Amino acid sequence: MTDQAPLPPLRWDPQGVQIQGFSAGLHQIEWLLVTIVILYLVIMGLPAQGSLLVLAGTFGYFGFSLLASRLRFFGERQRWLLAIHTWVMIAFITWFLYSTEGVTGPLASLYLLAVVTSALTLGVMVTMLEVAAIAACQLLLLHVLGTDILATTNLAPVGTSVIALLIVGYLTAALADAIQVSNRTLLKMASQDPLTGLLNRRAFDDLVKPIHEMARRSQHPYCVIVIDMDNLKRINDNGGHATGDRAILAVAKRLEACKRSYDVLARYGGDEFVMLLPDTDPAGGRNMMERLINAVKDDQQSISVGIVFYPEHGDCVEELLDLADRAMYFSKTSGGNRVSVGAVS
């Protein structure tokens, strides 16, 4: 086994999934903003001065949306990309209000698009910061346009708009947080074994597919291991199922203790566990399981282990799991408490 992890630690991130999903459709919100702006210009007409600049700026923002929706530079750092989108959206709306002198008119509600986008994905703190920036932009617009900022007739609409943005932003962010908590709970229920806290079969099957594809492209080996307790039935018969559950937990803790951060470990069902060890050669995988055999034996727990390797023993995960299961049964029928490697009959 190598000293350096070839893969990042595997973890399930429902918030990241939500952000990625929202990022994919963010351009639709920006196109809605452009559509509203164009409809306003069609109905109300172009401003007397700088009409070409207004059109150029509007279509320039539309071009930015098209380009940014296809960016792959940010990769997993989708929050940064979303933050850039929202700040550019605020800047565009502020510029358009300045160009049309509509800071206190209905177009000021366009800021809601940026606030809702931020609240859904970037959290309360960032959203409140953006609302403060919007308030500053509105006051600056009033000043630049020569309006008396302290006049009640001018300050009241801005204050009302900012308060509405604060309420909408806070409530939307709170709703998004509640959804993320629900997603984490549901994901935990769907992917975690309730007794041991390990991944369940479904989660294991989902996680190992991209690892196999990465290994296939990079020509790196990996190891598939099936572990089964030899004496669980006797433990249940003698001490009851509560004692059997404690024995399963003991083996699960031993497995958890011996694996690396990027290894995938799951309870596959009953007293059977599976592991996938990325970037692991036959000697490394066998040595790990031999150490586990000795550690479990000290706790008077007997286990049978079957190990196979990619690409030596198979071309797909399903085939490797089947062969590892056969190797495990060979260990069991050979007396248990041992490790068998490869495709055995």
C-alpha positions as CSV (number, residue, x, y, z in Angstrom):
1,M,0.0,0.0,0.0
2,T,1.3,3.5,-0.7
3,D,1.9,6.1,2.0
4,Q,0.0,8.8,0.2
5,A,-3.7,8.7,-0.3
6,P,-4.5,8.4,-4.0
7,L,-8.1,9.7,-3.4
8,P,-9.6,12.3,-1.2
9,P,-11.5,11.1,1.9
10,L,-14.8,9.7,0.8
11,R,-17.8,11.4,2.3
12,W,-21.3,12.2,1.4
13,D,-22.0,16.0,1.2
14,P,-25.7,16.8,0.7
15,Q,-25.0,20.5,0.8
16,G,-22.4,20.2,-1.9
17,V,-24.9,18.2,-4.0
18,Q,-27.5,20.9,-3.5
19,I,-25.0,23.7,-4.5
20,Q,-23.9,21.8,-7.6
21,G,-27.5,21.3,-8.6
22,F,-28.4,24.9,-8.1
23,S,-25.3,26.0,-10.0
24,A,-26.4,24.0,-13.0
25,G,-29.6,26.1,-13.3
26,L,-28.3,29.4,-12.1
27,H,-28.2,30.8,-15.7
28,Q,-31.9,30.5,-15.8
29,I,-32.3,33.1,-13.1
30,E,-29.8,35.4,-14.8
31,W,-31.7,35.0,-18.1
32,L,-35.0,35.8,-16.2
33,L,-33.2,39.0,-15.1
34,V,-32.2,39.9,-18.6
35,T,-35.7,39.1,-19.9
36,I,-37.3,41.5,-17.3
37,V,-34.8,44.2,-18.2
38,I,-35.5,43.9,-21.9
39,L,-39.3,43.9,-21.4
40,Y,-38.9,47.1,-19.4
41,L,-36.9,48.7,-22.1
42,V,-39.5,47.6,-24.8
43,I,-42.4,48.9,-22.8
44,M,-40.9,52.1,-21.3
45,G,-38.4,52.8,-24.1
46,L,-34.7,53.4,-24.0
47,P,-33.3,56.2,-21.9
48,A,-32.8,59.5,-23.7
49,Q,-29.0,59.3,-23.1
50,G,-26.7,56.3,-23.3
51,S,-29.3,54.0,-24.9
52,L,-26.6,52.1,-26.9
53,L,-24.6,51.7,-23.7
54,V,-27.6,50.2,-21.9
55,L,-28.2,47.7,-24.7
56,A,-24.5,46.8,-24.8
57,G,-24.3,46.3,-21.0
58,T,-27.5,44.2,-21.0
59,F,-26.3,41.9,-23.7
60,G,-22.8,41.9,-22.2
61,Y,-24.3,40.6,-19.0
62,F,-26.2,38.0,-20.9
63,G,-23.0,36.9,-22.6
64,F,-21.3,36.6,-19.1
65,S,-24.2,34.3,-18.0
66,L,-23.7,32.1,-21.1
67,L,-20.0,31.9,-20.6
68,A,-20.1,31.4,-16.8
69,S,-22.7,28.6,-17.1
70,R,-20.1,26.6,-19.1
71,L,-17.1,27.3,-16.8
72,R,-15.4,24.2,-15.5
73,F,-12.5,26.0,-13.9
74,F,-14.0,26.1,-10.4
75,G,-14.6,22.3,-10.2
76,E,-15.7,21.5,-6.7
77,R,-15.5,25.1,-5.6
78,Q,-19.0,25.9,-6.7
79,R,-19.7,28.3,-3.8
80,W,-17.1,30.7,-5.2
81,L,-18.7,30.6,-8.6
82,L,-22.1,31.2,-7.1
83,A,-20.7,34.1,-5.1
84,I,-19.2,35.7,-8.2
85,H,-22.6,35.3,-10.0
86,T,-24.5,37.0,-7.2
87,W,-22.1,40.0,-6.9
88,V,-22.0,40.5,-10.7
89,M,-25.8,40.4,-10.6
90,I,-25.9,43.1,-8.0
91,A,-23.4,45.2,-10.0
92,F,-25.5,44.8,-13.2
93,I,-28.7,45.7,-11.5
94,T,-27.1,48.8,-9.8
95,W,-25.7,49.9,-13.2
96,F,-29.0,49.4,-14.9
97,L,-30.9,51.4,-12.2
98,Y,-28.3,54.2,-12.6
99,S,-28.7,54.2,-16.4
100,T,-32.5,54.4,-16.2
101,E,-32.7,56.5,-13.1
102,G,-35.0,54.0,-11.5
103,V,-33.4,53.5,-8.1
104,T,-36.7,54.2,-6.2
105,G,-39.0,52.6,-8.8
106,P,-40.2,49.0,-9.2
107,L,-37.0,47.9,-10.8
108,A,-35.3,48.0,-7.4
109,S,-37.1,44.7,-6.7
110,L,-34.7,43.0,-9.1
111,Y,-32.3,42.8,-6.2
112,L,-34.5,40.1,-4.9
113,L,-33.1,37.7,-7.5
114,A,-29.6,38.1,-6.2
115,V,-30.7,37.9,-2.5
116,V,-32.7,34.7,-3.0
117,T,-29.9,33.1,-5.0
118,S,-27.4,33.9,-2.2
119,A,-29.8,32.8,0.5
120,L,-30.4,29.4,-1.1
121,T,-26.8,28.5,-1.5
122,L,-24.4,30.8,0.4
123,G,-25.9,31.0,3.8
124,V,-27.2,33.8,6.1
125,M,-23.9,35.7,6.7
126,V,-23.1,36.1,3.0
127,T,-26.7,37.0,2.2
128,M,-26.8,39.7,5.0
129,L,-23.5,41.1,3.6
130,E,-25.0,41.3,0.1
131,V,-28.1,43.1,1.5
132,A,-25.9,45.6,3.2
133,A,-24.0,46.1,-0.1
134,I,-27.4,46.6,-1.9
135,A,-28.4,49.2,0.6
136,A,-25.1,51.0,0.1
137,C,-25.6,50.9,-3.7
138,Q,-29.1,52.3,-3.5
139,L,-27.9,55.2,-1.2
140,L,-25.0,55.8,-3.6
141,L,-27.3,55.9,-6.6
142,L,-29.5,58.5,-4.8
143,H,-26.5,60.6,-4.1
144,V,-25.0,60.3,-7.7
145,L,-28.4,61.2,-9.2
146,G,-28.5,64.4,-7.2
147,T,-31.3,63.2,-4.9
148,D,-31.6,64.4,-1.3
149,I,-30.8,61.2,0.6
150,L,-32.2,62.6,3.9
151,A,-35.6,63.4,2.4
152,T,-38.3,61.1,3.7
153,T,-39.9,60.7,0.3
154,N,-36.6,59.3,-1.0
155,L,-35.3,57.5,2.0
156,A,-38.5,55.7,2.8
157,P,-38.7,53.6,-0.4
158,V,-35.0,52.6,0.0
159,G,-35.5,51.6,3.7
160,T,-38.6,49.6,2.9
161,S,-36.8,47.8,0.1
162,V,-33.8,47.0,2.3
163,I,-36.1,45.7,5.1
164,A,-38.0,43.5,2.6
165,L,-34.7,42.1,1.3
166,L,-33.5,41.4,4.8
167,I,-36.7,39.5,5.7
168,V,-36.7,37.5,2.4
169,G,-33.0,36.7,2.6
170,Y,-33.1,35.6,6.2
171,L,-36.2,33.4,5.8
172,T,-35.0,31.9,2.6
173,A,-31.6,31.1,4.1
174,A,-33.3,29.5,7.2
175,L,-35.5,27.4,4.9
176,A,-32.4,26.3,2.9
177,D,-30.7,25.3,6.2
178,A,-33.7,23.3,7.3
179,I,-33.7,21.5,3.9
180,Q,-30.0,20.7,4.3
181,V,-30.6,19.2,7.8
182,S,-33.4,17.1,6.4
183,N,-31.2,16.0,3.5
184,R,-28.5,14.9,5.9
185,T,-30.9,13.0,8.0
186,L,-32.5,11.2,5.0
187,L,-29.0,10.5,3.5
188,K,-27.8,9.1,6.8
189,M,-30.9,6.8,7.0
190,A,-30.4,5.7,3.3
191,S,-26.6,5.1,3.4
192,Q,-25.7,4.1,7.0
193,D,-26.1,0.8,8.7
194,P,-28.0,1.5,11.9
195,L,-26.1,-1.0,14.1
196,T,-22.5,-0.3,13.3
197,G,-22.7,3.2,11.7
198,L,-20.8,1.9,8.7
199,L,-21.9,2.4,5.1
200,N,-24.7,0.0,4.0
201,R,-24.7,-2.1,0.8
202,R,-26.4,0.5,-1.3
203,A,-23.9,3.3,-0.3
204,F,-20.9,1.0,-0.9
205,D,-22.1,0.1,-4.3
206,D,-22.6,3.8,-5.2
207,L,-19.2,4.8,-3.9
208,V,-17.0,2.1,-5.5
209,K,-18.2,2.7,-9.0
210,P,-16.2,6.0,-9.5
211,I,-13.2,4.4,-7.7
212,H,-13.2,1.6,-10.3
213,E,-13.5,4.0,-13.2
214,M,-10.6,6.1,-11.8
215,A,-8.5,2.9,-11.3
216,R,-9.3,1.8,-14.9
217,R,-8.2,5.1,-16.4
218,S,-5.0,5.4,-14.3
219,Q,-4.2,1.7,-14.4
220,H,-3.9,1.6,-10.6
221,P,-4.7,-1.6,-8.7
222,Y,-7.2,-1.9,-5.9
223,C,-8.2,-4.6,-3.5
224,V,-11.7,-6.0,-2.7
225,I,-12.2,-7.8,0.6
226,V,-15.1,-9.8,1.9
227,I,-15.1,-10.6,5.7
228,D,-17.5,-12.9,7.5
229,M,-17.7,-13.9,11.1
230,D,-17.3,-17.6,11.7
231,N,-19.2,-18.1,14.9
232,L,-22.1,-15.6,15.0
233,K,-24.8,-18.3,15.0
234,R,-23.2,-19.9,18.1
235,I,-22.9,-16.6,19.8
236,N,-26.6,-15.8,19.1
237,D,-27.7,-19.2,20.3
238,N,-25.6,-19.1,23.5
239,G,-26.0,-15.4,24.5
240,G,-28.9,-14.0,22.5
241,H,-29.0,-11.5,19.7
242,A,-27.9,-8.7,21.9
243,T,-24.6,-10.5,22.5
244,G,-24.4,-11.2,18.7
245,D,-24.9,-7.5,18.0
246,R,-22.0,-6.6,20.4
247,A,-19.8,-9.1,18.6
248,I,-20.7,-7.6,15.2
249,L,-19.9,-4.1,16.6
250,A,-16.5,-5.4,17.9
251,V,-15.5,-6.6,14.5
252,A,-16.8,-3.4,12.9
253,K,-14.6,-1.3,15.2
254,R,-11.6,-3.4,14.4
255,L,-12.2,-2.9,10.7
256,E,-12.7,0.8,11.2
257,A,-9.5,1.1,13.1
258,C,-7.3,-0.7,10.5
259,K,-8.6,1.0,7.4
260,R,-7.2,4.2,5.9
261,S,-9.2,7.4,5.5
262,Y,-9.9,6.8,1.8
263,D,-10.7,3.0,2.1
264,V,-14.4,2.2,1.7
265,L,-15.8,-0.1,4.4
266,A,-19.4,-1.3,4.6
267,R,-21.6,-3.8,6.4
268,Y,-23.0,-5.8,3.5
269,G,-25.6,-7.7,5.5
270,G,-25.8,-9.8,8.6
271,D,-22.2,-10.6,9.8
272,E,-20.6,-9.9,6.4
273,F,-18.5,-6.8,5.7
274,V,-16.8,-5.6,2.5
275,M,-13.9,-3.3,1.9
276,L,-12.4,-1.6,-1.1
277,L,-8.8,-0.5,-0.7
278,P,-7.7,1.9,-3.5
279,D,-4.1,1.8,-4.8
280,T,-3.4,-1.4,-2.9
281,D,-1.2,-4.3,-4.1
282,P,-1.7,-8.0,-3.1
283,A,1.0,-7.9,-0.4
284,G,-0.5,-4.8,1.2
285,G,-4.0,-6.1,1.3
286,R,-3.0,-9.5,2.6
287,N,-0.8,-8.0,5.4
288,M,-3.7,-5.8,6.5
289,M,-6.0,-8.7,6.8
290,E,-3.5,-10.9,8.5
291,R,-3.1,-8.2,11.2
292,L,-6.8,-8.0,11.5
293,I,-7.1,-11.8,11.9
294,N,-4.6,-11.7,14.8
295,A,-6.3,-8.7,16.4
296,V,-9.8,-10.3,16.2
297,K,-8.4,-13.6,17.5
298,D,-7.2,-11.8,20.6
299,D,-10.9,-10.8,21.2
300,Q,-11.9,-14.5,20.7
301,Q,-13.7,-13.5,17.4
302,S,-13.0,-15.8,14.5
303,I,-13.4,-14.4,10.9
304,S,-12.9,-15.7,7.4
305,V,-11.5,-13.4,4.8
306,G,-11.5,-13.4,1.0
307,I,-9.3,-11.0,-1.0
308,V,-9.1,-10.3,-4.8
309,F,-7.4,-7.6,-6.8
310,Y,-8.0,-5.4,-9.8
311,P,-7.1,-6.0,-12.5
312,E,-5.6,-9.4,-11.8
313,H,-8.8,-11.2,-10.8
314,G,-11.5,-9.3,-12.7
315,D,-12.5,-6.3,-14.8
316,C,-15.5,-5.0,-12.9
317,V,-16.6,-4.5,-9.3
318,E,-19.4,-7.0,-9.4
319,E,-17.1,-9.8,-10.7
320,L,-14.5,-9.0,-8.0
321,L,-17.1,-9.0,-5.2
322,D,-18.3,-12.4,-6.4
323,L,-14.8,-13.8,-6.5
324,A,-13.9,-12.3,-3.1
325,D,-17.1,-13.9,-1.7
326,R,-16.0,-17.3,-3.0
327,A,-12.6,-16.8,-1.5
328,M,-14.2,-16.0,1.8
329,Y,-16.3,-19.2,1.8
330,F,-13.1,-21.1,0.9
331,S,-11.6,-19.7,4.1
332,K,-14.6,-20.6,6.1
333,T,-14.8,-24.2,4.8
334,S,-11.1,-24.6,5.4
335,G,-11.6,-24.1,9.1
336,G,-12.1,-20.3,9.3
337,N,-10.0,-17.7,10.9
338,R,-7.8,-17.3,7.8
339,V,-7.3,-15.3,4.6
340,S,-7.7,-16.7,1.1
341,V,-6.5,-14.7,-1.9
342,G,-7.7,-14.9,-5.5
343,A,-10.2,-17.0,-7.4
344,V,-10.5,-20.3,-5.6
345,S,-12.8,-23.2,-6.3
